[in-house]
Amino acid sequence: MLTALAAALLGYLLGSIPFGLVLTRLAGLGDIRQIGSGNIGATNVLRTGNKALALATLLLDSGKGAVAALVALDLAGRFAGPDAALLAAVLAAGGAMLGHSFPVWLGFKGGKGVATALGVLLAVCWPVGLLACVSWLAMAVLFRISSLSALTAIALSPLTGWYFGGPLVAGLCLFIAVLVFIRHEANIRRLLKGEEPKIGAGKKAA
């Protein structure tokens, strides 16, 4: 129980680091929450016109989720065995998702969790994460809509999670999918109306 709680807390604290906000402020671009959609993720950072900063945000948001899962996997594996290690990694991954989406430092108003989701999936079960990345890239090339790419990749993950990782990984993927879809509610409404901006369009969206 203590291992599980520690893993979830570790994941939450790492996940709640708002790299998009930190990087844009350090770059002198102001508060990312006042730009574009107001989101702290890489897609909104791209709306500042700084592609390098957006890429850094993407990598760091992915990395914090991966680090949370891998640290929990390693520590629990050393002290509690392989079965407990996978559970700890899953809990840390879920905690990282919650931390990114609802960071305590920002009044529980965070990002949409796509980059962090890709990071935790790569760490917990790399084939699932890899297929999610490939799905995202394929949809992005075809339609150039970030939200559609993300929603498609995440929606497929419970199926690939079950195939490659079993029930525990599939459960994590389902949790991530539900959270990501909830966080993309406004994007889904715009997609249905045909009003969702394309990647690099620079259009401000709520």
Stockholm file with secondary structure:
# STOCKHOLM 1.0

chainA/1-206         MLTALAAALLGYLLGSIPFGLVLTRLAGLGDIRQIGSGNIGATNVLRTGNKALALATLLLDSGKGAVAALVALDLAGRFAGPDAALLAAVLAAGGAMLGHSFPVWLGFKGGKGVATALGVLLAVCWPVGLLACVSWLAMAVLFRISSLSALTAIALSPLTGWYFGGPLVAGLCLFIAVLVFIRHEANIRRLLKGEEPKIGAGKKAA
#=GR chainA/1-206 SS CHHHHHHHHHHHHHHTCCHHHHHHHHTTCCCGGGSTTCCCSHHHHHTTTCHHHHHHHHHHHHHHHHHHHHHHHHHHHHHHCHHHHHHHHHHHHHHHHHHHHSCGGGTTCCCCCHHHHHHHHHHHCHHHHHHHHHHHHHHHHHHCCHHHHHHHHHHHHHHHHHHHHCHHHHHHHHHHHHHHHHHTHHHHHHHHHTCCCCTTCCCCCC
#=GC SS_cons         CHHHHHHHHHHHHHHTCCHHHHHHHHTTCCCGGGSTTCCCSHHHHHTTTCHHHHHHHHHHHHHHHHHHHHHHHHHHHHHHCHHHHHHHHHHHHHHHHHHHHSCGGGTTCCCCCHHHHHHHHHHHCHHHHHHHHHHHHHHHHHHCCHHHHHHHHHHHHHHHHHHHHCHHHHHHHHHHHHHHHHHTHHHHHHHHHTCCCCTTCCCCCC
//
